[in-house]
Amino acid sequence: MGLQVHIVFIPKGRKKGLDGKIRKYRGPVLHDLARQRGSEIVAGHMVVDHVHMLMKIPPKYAVAEVIGYIKGKSAIAIARQFGGRKRNFSGEQFWARGYAVSTVGFEEELIKKYIRHQEILDAKGYDDELDKGEKDKDENKDDGKF
């Protein structure tokens, strides 16, 4: 089973760079990196200046180890894909240091809903839309889900 955690991390300087081509590229990269550490991203969403993930992490790995691996390797992959340099690029300047993490217990569905509605919540700055139960309008658009 493993530990379920809600994780949030941001780009360095909270730059608004998680959109467009990078947004489409990053989801599969994050899923692949999580699998390499025996973990699973249950739900994920990228807003232009931060990432939310609900993950299952096996007891074999520490949360810090998995998140450090995902952030480090994804920064390098993004730098190689979009930075114009194919070699000798460490990617250390993409993500800010640290992350927020909380364990998920009985409120798993509430956390999934919160993650799904990040675009709306971020625009409004509060959690009203969660209470109203607004539905996803278009499943096929690039809305940051991964």
Residue, then its C-alpha position, 0 to 999 in steps of 0.5 A: m500500500g504505502l503512504q499517501v501524501h499531498i505534495v506541493f512545490i513551486p518553480k524557483g522564484r515562483k516564476k510562471g513557467l508551467d504552461g504551454k509545451i512544458r506543461k504537456y511535457r512535464g506530466p508524463v515525465l513526473h509519472d515516469l520518475a515516480r514509477q522509477r522510485g516505486s511510487e504512483i501519482v494518483a492525481g496531479h495538477m499544474v497551475v502556472d506557478h506551482v504543482h500539486m500531486l497526490m502520491k502513493i509512496p512505498p515504505k521502502y522510500a522516504v518522502a524526501e528521497v522520492i520528491g528530491y529525485i522527481k524534482g531533480k530529474s524533472a528539472i534536468a529533463i525540462a532543461r534538456q528539452f526546452g533549454g537548448r542544451k543537450r549535455n552538461f546541464s544540471g537543471e538546478q535552477f528550475w525548482a525552488r528548494g523545499y516542498a509542502v507535504s501532508t499525509v492523506g487519510f480518510e480525506e483522499e477524495l476531498i484532496k483529489k477534488y481540491i487538486r482537480h480544481q486548482e485552476i479555479l481556486d488559484a484564480k479566485g484565491y479561495d476554496d468556494e468552488l470546492d463547496k459548490g461541487e463545480k464539475d470539470k467542463d472539458e476533459n480533453k483541454d490542456d488544463g494542467k492535469f497529469 
